[in-house]
Amino acid sequence: MAESKIARRRDGTTDYDLILRRRTEISYKELKIFMDSHPEILSASNSPIR
């Protein structure tokens, strides 16, 4: 399941919020590899759903 939200800022930048829900938790290593291959991603968080 996924949710997304897009917001345009007055300075011309765009914020994309993407929420992904997985059956298994993503590891820090997996998240780092993904972010390293996408330098346009500035931040990410990982919260387990219980």
C-alpha distance matrix in Angstrom:
0.0 3.8 7.1 10.5 14.1 17.3 20.8 24.1 26.9 30.5 31.4 29.5 26.5 22.9 20.2 16.6 14.1 10.7 8.3 6.1 5.5 7.5 9.8 12.7 13.8 14.6 18.4 20.4 22.0 18.9 17.8 21.5 21.8 18.9 20.4 23.8 23.0 21.6 24.4 23.0 20.4 22.5 20.6 17.5 16.8 15.3 14.9 14.4 12.8 15.5
3.8 0.0 3.8 6.8 10.5 13.5 17.0 20.3 23.1 26.8 27.6 25.7 22.7 19.1 16.4 12.8 10.4 7.1 5.4 4.6 6.3 9.2 12.3 14.5 14.8 14.8 18.4 19.7 21.4 18.3 16.6 20.0 20.5 17.2 18.2 21.8 20.9 19.1 21.6 19.8 17.3 19.4 17.7 15.1 14.9 14.2 14.4 14.9 13.8 17.0
7.1 3.8 0.0 3.8 7.1 10.5 13.8 17.3 20.1 23.7 24.8 23.1 20.4 16.6 13.9 10.6 8.1 5.8 5.0 6.7 8.8 12.3 15.4 17.4 17.2 17.1 20.4 21.2 23.2 20.4 18.1 21.2 22.1 18.8 19.0 22.7 22.1 19.6 21.6 19.3 16.9 18.6 17.0 14.8 14.7 14.8 14.9 16.1 14.9 18.2
10.5 6.8 3.8 0.0 3.8 6.8 10.3 13.6 16.5 20.1 21.2 19.4 16.7 12.9 10.4 7.1 5.4 4.4 6.2 8.8 11.7 15.0 18.5 20.0 19.3 18.6 21.5 21.7 23.6 20.9 18.2 20.8 21.7 18.2 17.8 21.4 20.8 17.9 19.4 16.7 14.7 16.3 15.3 13.9 14.6 15.6 16.4 18.2 17.6 21.1
14.1 10.5 7.1 3.8 0.0 3.8 6.8 10.3 13.1 16.6 18.1 16.5 14.1 10.4 8.1 5.8 5.0 6.6 8.9 12.1 15.0 18.4 21.9 23.2 22.1 21.3 23.9 23.7 25.6 23.2 20.2 22.4 23.6 20.2 19.1 22.6 22.2 18.9 19.8 16.6 14.9 15.9 15.2 14.6 15.6 17.3 18.0 20.4 19.9 23.4
17.3 13.5 10.5 6.8 3.8 0.0 3.8 6.8 9.9 13.4 14.7 12.9 10.7 7.0 5.7 4.7 6.4 8.8 11.8 14.9 18.2 21.3 24.9 26.0 24.7 23.5 25.8 25.1 26.8 24.5 21.3 23.0 24.0 20.6 19.1 22.2 21.7 18.1 18.5 15.0 14.1 15.0 15.3 15.5 17.3 19.5 20.7 23.3 23.3 26.8
20.8 17.0 13.8 10.3 6.8 3.8 0.0 3.8 6.4 9.9 11.6 10.4 8.7 5.7 5.1 6.6 8.5 11.7 14.7 18.0 21.2 24.4 28.0 28.9 27.3 26.0 28.0 26.9 28.7 26.8 23.4 24.7 26.0 22.8 20.8 23.7 23.5 19.7 19.5 15.8 15.1 15.3 15.8 16.8 18.6 21.3 22.5 25.4 25.5 29.0
24.1 20.3 17.3 13.6 10.3 6.8 3.8 0.0 3.8 6.8 8.4 6.9 6.1 4.5 6.4 8.9 11.7 14.8 18.0 21.2 24.6 27.6 31.3 32.0 30.4 28.7 30.5 29.1 30.6 28.8 25.4 26.2 27.4 24.2 22.0 24.4 24.1 20.3 19.6 15.8 15.9 16.0 17.3 18.9 21.2 24.1 25.7 28.7 29.0 32.5
26.9 23.1 20.1 16.5 13.1 9.9 6.4 3.8 0.0 3.8 5.4 5.6 5.4 5.9 7.6 11.1 13.5 17.0 20.1 23.5 26.8 29.8 33.5 33.9 31.9 30.1 31.5 29.8 31.4 30.0 26.4 26.8 28.3 25.5 22.8 25.0 25.1 21.3 19.9 16.4 16.6 15.8 17.3 19.4 21.7 24.9 26.5 29.9 30.4 33.9
30.5 26.8 23.7 20.1 16.6 13.4 9.9 6.8 3.8 0.0 3.8 5.4 7.3 9.1 11.3 14.8 17.3 20.8 23.9 27.3 30.6 33.6 37.2 37.6 35.6 33.8 35.0 33.2 34.7 33.4 29.8 30.0 31.4 28.7 25.9 27.8 27.9 24.2 22.5 19.0 19.7 18.7 20.5 22.9 25.2 28.5 30.1 33.5 34.1 37.5
31.4 27.6 24.8 21.2 18.1 14.7 11.6 8.4 5.4 3.8 0.0 3.8 5.7 8.8 11.3 15.0 17.8 21.2 24.4 27.6 31.0 33.8 37.5 37.5 35.3 33.1 34.1 31.9 33.2 32.1 28.6 28.3 29.6 27.2 24.1 25.6 25.9 22.2 20.1 16.8 18.0 16.8 19.1 22.0 24.6 28.1 30.1 33.6 34.6 38.1
29.5 25.7 23.1 19.4 16.5 12.9 10.4 6.9 5.6 5.4 3.8 0.0 3.8 6.7 10.1 13.2 16.5 19.6 23.1 26.0 29.6 32.2 35.9 36.2 34.2 31.9 33.1 31.2 32.2 30.8 27.4 27.3 28.2 25.5 22.8 24.3 24.0 20.3 18.6 15.1 16.6 16.3 18.8 21.4 24.3 27.6 29.8 33.1 34.0 37.6
26.5 22.7 20.4 16.7 14.1 10.7 8.7 6.1 5.4 7.3 5.7 3.8 0.0 3.8 6.8 10.0 13.3 16.3 19.8 22.6 26.2 28.8 32.5 32.5 30.5 28.2 29.3 27.4 28.4 27.1 23.7 23.6 24.6 21.9 19.2 20.8 20.7 17.0 15.4 11.8 12.9 12.6 15.1 17.7 20.6 23.9 26.2 29.5 30.6 34.2
22.9 19.1 16.6 12.9 10.4 7.0 5.7 4.5 5.9 9.1 8.8 6.7 3.8 0.0 3.8 6.5 10.0 12.9 16.4 19.3 22.9 25.5 29.3 29.6 27.8 25.7 27.2 25.7 26.9 25.1 21.8 22.3 23.3 20.2 17.9 20.1 19.8 15.9 15.1 11.3 11.7 12.1 13.9 15.8 18.6 21.6 23.7 26.8 27.6 31.2
20.2 16.4 13.9 10.4 8.1 5.7 5.1 6.4 7.6 11.3 11.3 10.1 6.8 3.8 0.0 3.8 6.5 9.8 13.2 16.2 19.7 22.5 26.2 26.4 24.5 22.6 24.2 22.8 24.3 22.6 19.1 20.0 21.4 18.3 16.0 18.7 18.8 15.0 14.5 11.0 10.1 10.2 11.1 12.6 15.1 18.0 20.0 23.1 23.9 27.6
16.6 12.8 10.6 7.1 5.8 4.7 6.6 8.9 11.1 14.8 15.0 13.2 10.0 6.5 3.8 0.0 3.8 6.3 9.9 12.8 16.3 19.1 22.8 23.3 21.7 19.9 21.9 20.9 22.4 20.3 17.0 18.5 19.6 16.2 14.5 17.7 17.3 13.8 14.2 10.9 9.5 10.6 10.9 11.3 13.6 16.0 17.9 20.8 21.4 25.1
14.1 10.4 8.1 5.4 5.0 6.4 8.5 11.7 13.5 17.3 17.8 16.5 13.3 10.0 6.5 3.8 0.0 3.8 6.7 10.0 13.3 16.3 19.9 20.5 18.8 17.5 19.7 19.0 21.0 19.0 15.7 17.7 19.2 16.0 14.6 18.1 18.2 15.0 15.8 13.0 10.6 11.4 10.3 9.6 11.0 13.1 14.6 17.3 17.7 21.4
10.7 7.1 5.8 4.4 6.6 8.8 11.7 14.8 17.0 20.8 21.2 19.6 16.3 12.9 9.8 6.3 3.8 0.0 3.8 6.5 10.0 12.8 16.5 17.3 16.0 14.8 17.5 17.4 19.3 16.7 13.9 16.4 17.6 14.2 13.7 17.4 17.1 14.4 16.0 13.8 11.2 12.8 11.4 9.6 10.6 11.8 13.2 15.4 15.7 19.4
8.3 5.4 5.0 6.2 8.9 11.8 14.7 18.0 20.1 23.9 24.4 23.1 19.8 16.4 13.2 9.9 6.7 3.8 0.0 3.8 6.6 9.9 13.4 14.4 13.3 12.9 15.9 16.4 18.6 16.1 13.6 16.7 18.1 15.0 15.0 18.8 18.8 16.7 18.5 16.8 13.7 15.1 12.9 10.1 9.8 9.9 10.5 12.1 12.0 15.7
6.1 4.6 6.7 8.8 12.1 14.9 18.0 21.2 23.5 27.3 27.6 26.0 22.6 19.3 16.2 12.8 10.0 6.5 3.8 0.0 3.8 6.4 10.1 11.2 10.7 10.4 13.9 15.2 17.0 14.2 12.4 15.9 16.8 13.9 14.8 18.5 18.2 16.7 19.1 18.0 15.0 16.8 14.6 11.4 10.9 9.8 10.5 11.1 11.0 14.6
5.5 6.3 8.8 11.7 15.0 18.2 21.2 24.6 26.8 30.6 31.0 29.6 26.2 22.9 19.7 16.3 13.3 10.0 6.6 3.8 0.0 3.8 6.9 8.7 8.9 9.9 13.6 15.6 17.6 15.0 13.8 17.6 18.5 16.1 17.4 20.9 20.8 19.8 22.3 21.4 18.3 19.9 17.3 13.8 12.4 10.2 9.8 9.2 8.3 11.5
7.5 9.2 12.3 15.0 18.4 21.3 24.4 27.6 29.8 33.6 33.8 32.2 28.8 25.5 22.5 19.1 16.3 12.8 9.9 6.4 3.8 0.0 3.8 5.3 6.6 8.0 11.7 14.4 16.0 13.2 13.1 16.9 17.4 15.4 17.4 20.6 20.4 20.1 22.9 22.6 19.6 21.4 18.8 15.2 13.8 11.0 10.8 9.3 9.1 11.7
9.8 12.3 15.4 18.5 21.9 24.9 28.0 31.3 33.5 37.2 37.5 35.9 32.5 29.3 26.2 22.8 19.9 16.5 13.4 10.1 6.9 3.8 0.0 3.8 6.8 9.3 12.6 15.9 17.4 14.9 15.5 19.2 19.6 18.2 20.4 23.3 23.3 23.3 26.1 26.1 23.0 24.7 22.0 18.4 16.5 13.3 12.5 10.0 9.3 10.7
12.7 14.5 17.4 20.0 23.2 26.0 28.9 32.0 33.9 37.6 37.5 36.2 32.5 29.6 26.4 23.3 20.5 17.3 14.4 11.2 8.7 5.3 3.8 0.0 3.8 6.5 9.3 12.8 14.1 12.1 13.1 16.6 17.1 16.3 18.6 21.2 21.5 22.0 24.7 25.2 22.0 23.5 20.8 17.1 15.2 11.7 11.4 8.9 9.6 11.1
13.8 14.8 17.2 19.3 22.1 24.7 27.3 30.4 31.9 35.6 35.3 34.2 30.5 27.8 24.5 21.7 18.8 16.0 13.3 10.7 8.9 6.6 6.8 3.8 0.0 3.8 6.4 9.5 11.6 10.1 10.5 13.9 15.1 14.5 16.3 19.0 19.8 20.2 22.5 23.1 19.7 20.8 17.8 14.1 12.0 8.4 8.4 6.4 8.6 10.5
14.6 14.8 17.1 18.6 21.3 23.5 26.0 28.7 30.1 33.8 33.1 31.9 28.2 25.7 22.6 19.9 17.5 14.8 12.9 10.4 9.9 8.0 9.3 6.5 3.8 0.0 3.8 6.7 8.3 6.4 6.8 10.2 11.3 10.8 12.7 15.2 16.1 16.7 19.0 19.9 16.7 17.9 15.3 11.8 10.5 7.6 9.3 8.8 11.4 13.9
18.4 18.4 20.4 21.5 23.9 25.8 28.0 30.5 31.5 35.0 34.1 33.1 29.3 27.2 24.2 21.9 19.7 17.5 15.9 13.9 13.6 11.7 12.6 9.3 6.4 3.8 0.0 3.8 5.3 5.2 6.3 8.6 10.0 10.8 12.4 14.2 15.8 16.9 18.7 20.3 17.2 18.0 15.4 12.4 11.2 8.6 10.7 10.6 13.8 15.9
20.4 19.7 21.2 21.7 23.7 25.1 26.9 29.1 29.8 33.2 31.9 31.2 27.4 25.7 22.8 20.9 19.0 17.4 16.4 15.2 15.6 14.4 15.9 12.8 9.5 6.7 3.8 0.0 3.8 5.5 5.1 6.0 8.6 9.9 10.4 12.0 14.3 15.3 16.5 18.2 15.1 15.4 12.9 10.5 9.7 8.3 11.1 12.1 15.7 18.0
22.0 21.4 23.2 23.6 25.6 26.8 28.7 30.6 31.4 34.7 33.2 32.2 28.4 26.9 24.3 22.4 21.0 19.3 18.6 17.0 17.6 16.0 17.4 14.1 11.6 8.3 5.3 3.8 0.0 3.8 5.5 5.1 6.2 8.6 9.9 10.4 12.4 14.4 15.8 18.2 15.6 16.4 14.7 12.7 12.8 11.7 14.7 15.4 18.8 21.1
18.9 18.3 20.4 20.9 23.2 24.5 26.8 28.8 30.0 33.4 32.1 30.8 27.1 25.1 22.6 20.3 19.0 16.7 16.1 14.2 15.0 13.2 14.9 12.1 10.1 6.4 5.2 5.5 3.8 0.0 3.8 5.5 5.2 6.3 8.7 10.0 10.9 12.6 14.9 16.8 14.3 15.9 14.3 12.0 12.4 11.1 14.1 14.7 17.6 20.2
17.8 16.6 18.1 18.2 20.2 21.3 23.4 25.4 26.4 29.8 28.6 27.4 23.7 21.8 19.1 17.0 15.7 13.9 13.6 12.4 13.8 13.1 15.5 13.1 10.5 6.8 6.3 5.1 5.5 3.8 0.0 3.8 5.5 5.1 6.1 8.5 10.0 10.7 12.5 14.0 11.1 12.3 10.5 8.2 9.0 8.6 12.1 13.5 16.5 19.5
21.5 20.0 21.2 20.8 22.4 23.0 24.7 26.2 26.8 30.0 28.3 27.3 23.6 22.3 20.0 18.5 17.7 16.4 16.7 15.9 17.6 16.9 19.2 16.6 13.9 10.2 8.6 6.0 5.1 5.5 3.8 0.0 3.8 5.4 5.1 5.9 8.6 9.8 10.8 13.2 10.8 11.6 10.4 9.4 10.8 11.2 14.9 16.6 19.9 22.8
21.8 20.5 22.1 21.7 23.6 24.0 26.0 27.4 28.3 31.4 29.6 28.2 24.6 23.3 21.4 19.6 19.2 17.6 18.1 16.8 18.5 17.4 19.6 17.1 15.1 11.3 10.0 8.6 6.2 5.2 5.5 3.8 0.0 3.8 5.5 5.1 6.3 8.8 10.7 13.4 11.8 13.5 13.1 12.2 13.9 14.0 17.6 18.9 21.9 24.8
18.9 17.2 18.8 18.2 20.2 20.6 22.8 24.2 25.5 28.7 27.2 25.5 21.9 20.2 18.3 16.2 16.0 14.2 15.0 13.9 16.1 15.4 18.2 16.3 14.5 10.8 10.8 9.9 8.6 6.3 5.1 5.4 3.8 0.0 3.8 5.5 5.3 6.5 9.2 11.1 9.3 11.8 11.5 10.4 12.6 12.9 16.5 18.0 20.6 23.8
20.4 18.2 19.0 17.8 19.1 19.1 20.8 22.0 22.8 25.9 24.1 22.8 19.2 17.9 16.0 14.5 14.6 13.7 15.0 14.8 17.4 17.4 20.4 18.6 16.3 12.7 12.4 10.4 9.9 8.7 6.1 5.1 5.5 3.8 0.0 3.8 5.3 5.0 6.4 8.3 6.3 8.2 8.4 8.3 11.2 12.6 16.4 18.6 21.3 24.6
23.8 21.8 22.7 21.4 22.6 22.2 23.7 24.4 25.0 27.8 25.6 24.3 20.8 20.1 18.7 17.7 18.1 17.4 18.8 18.5 20.9 20.6 23.3 21.2 19.0 15.2 14.2 12.0 10.4 10.0 8.5 5.9 5.1 5.5 3.8 0.0 3.8 5.5 6.0 9.3 8.6 10.1 11.1 11.7 14.5 15.8 19.6 21.7 24.6 27.8
23.0 20.9 22.1 20.8 22.2 21.7 23.5 24.1 25.1 27.9 25.9 24.0 20.7 19.8 18.8 17.3 18.2 17.1 18.8 18.2 20.8 20.4 23.3 21.5 19.8 16.1 15.8 14.3 12.4 10.9 10.0 8.6 6.3 5.3 5.3 3.8 0.0 3.8 6.2 9.0 9.2 11.8 13.1 13.5 16.5 17.6 21.3 23.1 25.7 29.0
21.6 19.1 19.6 17.9 18.9 18.1 19.7 20.3 21.3 24.2 22.2 20.3 17.0 15.9 15.0 13.8 15.0 14.4 16.7 16.7 19.8 20.1 23.3 22.0 20.2 16.7 16.9 15.3 14.4 12.6 10.7 9.8 8.8 6.5 5.0 5.5 3.8 0.0 3.8 5.4 5.9 9.0 10.8 11.7 15.1 16.8 20.4 22.6 24.9 28.4
24.4 21.6 21.6 19.4 19.8 18.5 19.5 19.6 19.9 22.5 20.1 18.6 15.4 15.1 14.5 14.2 15.8 16.0 18.5 19.1 22.3 22.9 26.1 24.7 22.5 19.0 18.7 16.5 15.8 14.9 12.5 10.8 10.7 9.2 6.4 6.0 6.2 3.8 0.0 3.8 5.3 7.1 9.9 11.9 15.5 17.9 21.6 24.2 26.7 30.2
23.0 19.8 19.3 16.7 16.6 15.0 15.8 15.8 16.4 19.0 16.8 15.1 11.8 11.3 11.0 10.9 13.0 13.8 16.8 18.0 21.4 22.6 26.1 25.2 23.1 19.9 20.3 18.2 18.2 16.8 14.0 13.2 13.4 11.1 8.3 9.3 9.0 5.4 3.8 0.0 3.8 6.1 9.3 11.5 15.3 17.9 21.3 24.2 26.2 29.9
20.4 17.3 16.9 14.7 14.9 14.1 15.1 15.9 16.6 19.7 18.0 16.6 12.9 11.7 10.1 9.5 10.6 11.2 13.7 15.0 18.3 19.6 23.0 22.0 19.7 16.7 17.2 15.1 15.6 14.3 11.1 10.8 11.8 9.3 6.3 8.6 9.2 5.9 5.3 3.8 0.0 3.8 5.9 7.7 11.4 14.1 17.5 20.4 22.6 26.2
22.5 19.4 18.6 16.3 15.9 15.0 15.3 16.0 15.8 18.7 16.8 16.3 12.6 12.1 10.2 10.6 11.4 12.8 15.1 16.8 19.9 21.4 24.7 23.5 20.8 17.9 18.0 15.4 16.4 15.9 12.3 11.6 13.5 11.8 8.2 10.1 11.8 9.0 7.1 6.1 3.8 0.0 3.8 7.2 10.8 14.0 17.3 20.6 22.9 26.4
20.6 17.7 17.0 15.3 15.2 15.3 15.8 17.3 17.3 20.5 19.1 18.8 15.1 13.9 11.1 10.9 10.3 11.4 12.9 14.6 17.3 18.8 22.0 20.8 17.8 15.3 15.4 12.9 14.7 14.3 10.5 10.4 13.1 11.5 8.4 11.1 13.1 10.8 9.9 9.3 5.9 3.8 0.0 3.8 7.0 10.5 13.6 17.0 19.4 22.8
17.5 15.1 14.8 13.9 14.6 15.5 16.8 18.9 19.4 22.9 22.0 21.4 17.7 15.8 12.6 11.3 9.6 9.6 10.1 11.4 13.8 15.2 18.4 17.1 14.1 11.8 12.4 10.5 12.7 12.0 8.2 9.4 12.2 10.4 8.3 11.7 13.5 11.7 11.9 11.5 7.7 7.2 3.8 0.0 3.8 6.9 10.1 13.4 15.8 19.3
16.8 14.9 14.7 14.6 15.6 17.3 18.6 21.2 21.7 25.2 24.6 24.3 20.6 18.6 15.1 13.6 11.0 10.6 9.8 10.9 12.4 13.8 16.5 15.2 12.0 10.5 11.2 9.7 12.8 12.4 9.0 10.8 13.9 12.6 11.2 14.5 16.5 15.1 15.5 15.3 11.4 10.8 7.0 3.8 0.0 3.7 6.6 10.1 12.6 15.9
15.3 14.2 14.8 15.6 17.3 19.5 21.3 24.1 24.9 28.5 28.1 27.6 23.9 21.6 18.0 16.0 13.1 11.8 9.9 9.8 10.2 11.0 13.3 11.7 8.4 7.6 8.6 8.3 11.7 11.1 8.6 11.2 14.0 12.9 12.6 15.8 17.6 16.8 17.9 17.9 14.1 14.0 10.5 6.9 3.7 0.0 3.8 6.6 9.6 12.8
14.9 14.4 14.9 16.4 18.0 20.7 22.5 25.7 26.5 30.1 30.1 29.8 26.2 23.7 20.0 17.9 14.6 13.2 10.5 10.5 9.8 10.8 12.5 11.4 8.4 9.3 10.7 11.1 14.7 14.1 12.1 14.9 17.6 16.5 16.4 19.6 21.3 20.4 21.6 21.3 17.5 17.3 13.6 10.1 6.6 3.8 0.0 3.8 6.4 9.4
14.4 14.9 16.1 18.2 20.4 23.3 25.4 28.7 29.9 33.5 33.6 33.1 29.5 26.8 23.1 20.8 17.3 15.4 12.1 11.1 9.2 9.3 10.0 8.9 6.4 8.8 10.6 12.1 15.4 14.7 13.5 16.6 18.9 18.0 18.6 21.7 23.1 22.6 24.2 24.2 20.4 20.6 17.0 13.4 10.1 6.6 3.8 0.0 3.8 6.3
12.8 13.8 14.9 17.6 19.9 23.3 25.5 29.0 30.4 34.1 34.6 34.0 30.6 27.6 23.9 21.4 17.7 15.7 12.0 11.0 8.3 9.1 9.3 9.6 8.6 11.4 13.8 15.7 18.8 17.6 16.5 19.9 21.9 20.6 21.3 24.6 25.7 24.9 26.7 26.2 22.6 22.9 19.4 15.8 12.6 9.6 6.4 3.8 0.0 3.8
15.5 17.0 18.2 21.1 23.4 26.8 29.0 32.5 33.9 37.5 38.1 37.6 34.2 31.2 27.6 25.1 21.4 19.4 15.7 14.6 11.5 11.7 10.7 11.1 10.5 13.9 15.9 18.0 21.1 20.2 19.5 22.8 24.8 23.8 24.6 27.8 29.0 28.4 30.2 29.9 26.2 26.4 22.8 19.3 15.9 12.8 9.4 6.3 3.8 0.0
